[in-house]
Structure formats: C-alpha cells, structure tokens
Amino acid sequence: MSVDLWIRARSGPQLGIGHRVRALILAQAFARLGRAAGLILDEDAPSGPDRIPVHRLPAGALPPEEVQAYPKDGVPVVLDLSHPSMLDALPEQVRRLNALGGRVGLIDGLGPEAYVPLRPDSHVEIALTPYVLEPDAPQRSAKLWLSGPQYAVLGPAYETAPDRPATDRDRTLLVSISGTDPWALTEAVSEALCAGGLPQGWRARLVLGPGFEATRLTAFQALAGKDDRIDLIMRPDGLRPHLVQARLAVLGPGLAKYEAAACGTFSLIVSPDPTYAAMNRPFAEQGLAQLLAPGAPSADRLHQAIVDADRQDRPDPRTQVDGAGAHRAATRFISKLFTESGEA
C-alpha cells in the first residue's frame, strides 16, 4: 500500500502512549480526507488497526540519527516528538529531513517543549500546538503555525455531544492519570480517596491503562476489594464511554483533559512536579479544569476540591473543545504539505 505521508511518534513507559495514540488518530483523520498516512514507530511499539501502514525502525534507533532509517519515498513526514527526552535532538532531526528535500510538519508542545530553533534550515512547513496556550507563548519556527484547543486531536467519537450535561449525571468521579502513570499518581489519588478524600454520596472509578504491569493491577484489585465505593476499569479501549458518565474527572498532565472537555466533563488535574503544573495552568485558567498542587494530593485537599468543583456554575467545556480538532488539523496539514507544494 502506498503512503502519502508518514507520522513519527514514540511511546514507552516513561513517554506514555499519548503521542502514539495521537499519531494514530491523525492518520485516521488523513485517511477520511483521502490521504493514506502511515506510522513510523519504534521496533517494539504496538501498531494499531491493520489498515494503517507501519514502518518500524531498527532497535536502538533514536533522534536525530533515526532519520536514516525512515522510508526513502520522498513523502512528507510529520513528527510527534515534542517530549523533554527528545527536544534537544529535534532541530537537528528536522534539519536532516529538510536536507533530504521532504516537507516536514510538527506536533508541538507547551512551555519548555515549544519548538523555537533559530536556524532557518530547522524550520518546519507547519507546526500544530493543539492546546490552550500560555499568554506569553513564543512564535514557533514554522511557515504556518496552528494553535488552540479547537485543534485538540481527539478521535471521531468525541465529535458527538454527550447525552447529558455533567450536572445531570450521578456523582461519579473518574480517575485516569495516564496509560502508564510512571509517577504512581493513580496510587496516590486512590489512597487519598480511601482516606476520606471521596465525599459522601460519590463513587470513584479508577482507570488502569495498558502500561500498568500485573503487580500494580493486583494491588488495585486489593484496594477496590476493601472499599465498595471504588470500581476498576482495566485497560479500556478508550475513555469516552466513561467520561460521559462522570460528573467530574481527576486526570494527569496529559491529553485526557481535552477528551474530558469534549465530553462536557470538568477536570481536577494532578501533576508530578511544578513543570507539568505550569504547562497545564493555561488550560485551567480557561475554566476547563482546576489545577491541584503538584505532587500527591492529600485526602483533605482532594475532598475539598471535589466538593468545590461540584458546586461551581461554569460554561460548557465543549464551547472550546468540540471534538473536531483532528479533522481541522488534518485539513490544514494537507493544504500546506500537499496543495501548496503543487500537488493536488
């Protein structure tokens, strides 16, 4: 199967799975617009649906040298590598791709993960920052820069409005930190809930993602067995069925807060450290979430945050995140990477 463009993303225990999932969602959005997108993945990364072509890199291939192992078919490449562990290498990686004559797009990050190299040969054709930006956000090094929550890359299911507003739902708290949660914040939140953090009349549902190893799952099963107000959701295919039933959500610093907003669900965001908290502050300041203090929340503070959030009268989050961001982004990428290069 021929490929019109490639999307490069990495995943793993320390990286999480969000970048790979986002790459897959974008590939599907490109396909719906008539462009066949493939994924460039590490040797051991899960693939996704069979209809999405995958090019696997050899073991040990890392930015920027990994460019030599990319398909040499001359089609555009979109990089989703804006993670602290790869940022230093990213400008050189873009420079090498530019030198090969291809057209390069980029999925950008926030705060210290912003893509702002000064060298012109490291600029990209198009950069996407699919987030609520900080007020002093620097200009990205791209010929076209797309930004804002209207470009949040979510699966097509999120374009459908939830059946009920959050205020009409049962008092259910969904806890989903990340697919891997290397910070053990899921453990910290669950312990706080059991120690008095869960208000009377509420239930909690803990999401244990695909990156949770067996020993962690066993520990959570023991915890849920001691508190009948807590249910476990083991390695779900997606969060939307659970978010649309939740009155509130406790989420980590990743992309799930945009999924929650598209479901009309207000979030309490926990962060492993002040850097992650700062990156999430602009989202909270838009009234879409409440940012908790970095680190493990205490039972008292978590209890009060849930009670306060439940009392608040706020606008529907879907006015800012309507779930159609992947379609918008793919449309603009196609225009910049193909149409403007002379290809119909």
Secondary structure, DSSP 8 states (H G I E B T S, - for coil): ---SEEEEE--BTTTBSHHHHHHHHHHHHHHHTT--EEEEE-TTS----TTS-EEE--TT--TTGGGGGS--S---EEEE--STTTGGGHHHHHHHHHHTT--EEEE--SGGG------GGG-EEEEEE-S---TT----SEEEEEESGGG----GGGGS--SS-GGGS-SEEEEE--SS-TT-HHHHHHHHIIIIIS-TT-EEEEEE-TT--HHHHHHHHHHHHH-TTEEEEES-S-SHHHHTT-SEEEE-SSTHHHHHHHTT-EEEE--SSHHHHHHHHHHHHTTSEEE--SSS--HHHHHHHHHHHHH-----GGGT--S-HHHHHHHHHHHHHTGGGT--
